[in-house]
Amino acid sequence: MITLYDSAVRPREVATHAPTLALPQGTLWVDLIDPSDDEDARVERATNLVLPRAQQLAEIETSSRLVVEGDVLLMSTPVLYREEGELHTIPVGFVLGQHLVVTVRAHALKSFADYVEGRRGALALEGPVDVLLGLLDSIIARMADGMEAVGAELDCVSREIFGLSHAEDRHKPVRTERRLSNTLQTIGRGGDTTSHARDSLLGLNRLLTFLATKGGDRITPDHRERIEVLRQDVAALGDYETRLTDKVQFLLDSTLGFVNIEQNRTFKLLTIASVIGIPPTFVVGLYGMNFKNMPELDWHYGYQWGLSLTLISIVVPVVWLKVKGWF
């Protein structure tokens, strides 16, 4: 899909099967979402720019992501993308020419929609660099919201692990096992998200540095000031991401520690049961031999004697283990 935007960031969709693409006067931004080869070719003919293809956007080398071709800057960076509740990264390409900027992405991004919505009623933009910086600002802001959500989720996990709200579950192993399993899944999602955020932050920082260095005369002092502010935002998010990563590791270690405690408690209970069961098993086995010279077998109170001895053999180990503090 091709969408054109003017200096007021007013969208204008282009017909999918139109044979040619004519750019209206004042077009600053051409946005392509999952473009076909035909759409790529039409935009290239209309803008005289070479657009990156999907395989080029997926390259991880800096030399492939940040390229100068004459007076055109070709840039790409991974951006956080939520799909079916899960966060991933998708590559987004930016082609900055002298008079317009072209963006290429495989999916619709909320950060782009937020930028367009936020420009309603605002002053007209002066050039494509303003569009690019506005998009990057929206991407960074959206990422900050996602990382804050991850931080809040990890705080809830921390309270779940170390709080007392589930102390009663200790006597319900199945419930405890389910809770620990859910906790591990939440921590895993948090770790996965912070990993994707780290990739995106690294890409954004390199892109901003590249833009400030290679932008030439298009980058005015005001632009450089905005770029520096965005770089500071990225650096702050990088510090926050590091803290989240440390917290994920800490919560993971803590949760696995609780898993080991639960396993040890289970083994201890099995050990106690086996220790308690040995004496009565011996008594029952002894009187189950049925030798003729066992006077208790013919005794009137032999059954009561054997039953009492069995009960005593159970009670004595229980009392002894309780005194030793096993349970």
Sequence and secondary structure as in RCSB ss.txt:
>XXXX:A:sequence
MITLYDSAVRPREVATHAPTLALPQGTLWVDLIDPSDDEDARVERATNLVLPRAQQLAEIETSSRLVVEGDVLLM
STPVLYREEGELHTIPVGFVLGQHLVVTVRAHALKSFADYVEGRRGALALEGPVDVLLGLLDSIIARMADGMEAV
GAELDCVSREIFGLSHAEDRHKPVRTERRLSNTLQTIGRGGDTTSHARDSLLGLNRLLTFLATKGGDRITPDHRE
RIEVLRQDVAALGDYETRLTDKVQFLLDSTLGFVNIEQNRTFKLLTIASVIGIPPTFVVGLYGMNFKNMPELDWH
YGYQWGLSLTLISIVVPVVWLKVKGWF
>XXXX:A:secstr
 EEEE TT  EEE  TT SS    TT  EEEEES  HHHHHHHHHHHT     HHHHT  SHHHHEEEETTEEEE
EEEEEEEETTEEEEEEEEEEE SS EEEEESS  HHHHHHHHHTTT     SHHHHHHHHHHHHHHHHHHHHHHH
HHHHHHHHHHHHSSTTGGGGG HHHHHHHHHHHHHHHHHHHHHHHHHHHHHHHHHHHHHHHHHH GGGS HHHHH
HHHHHHHHHHHHHHHHHHHHHHHHHHHHHHHHHHHHHHHHHHHHHHHHHHHHHHHHHHHHHHTS  TT GGGTST
THHHHHHHHHHHHHHHHHHHHHHTT  
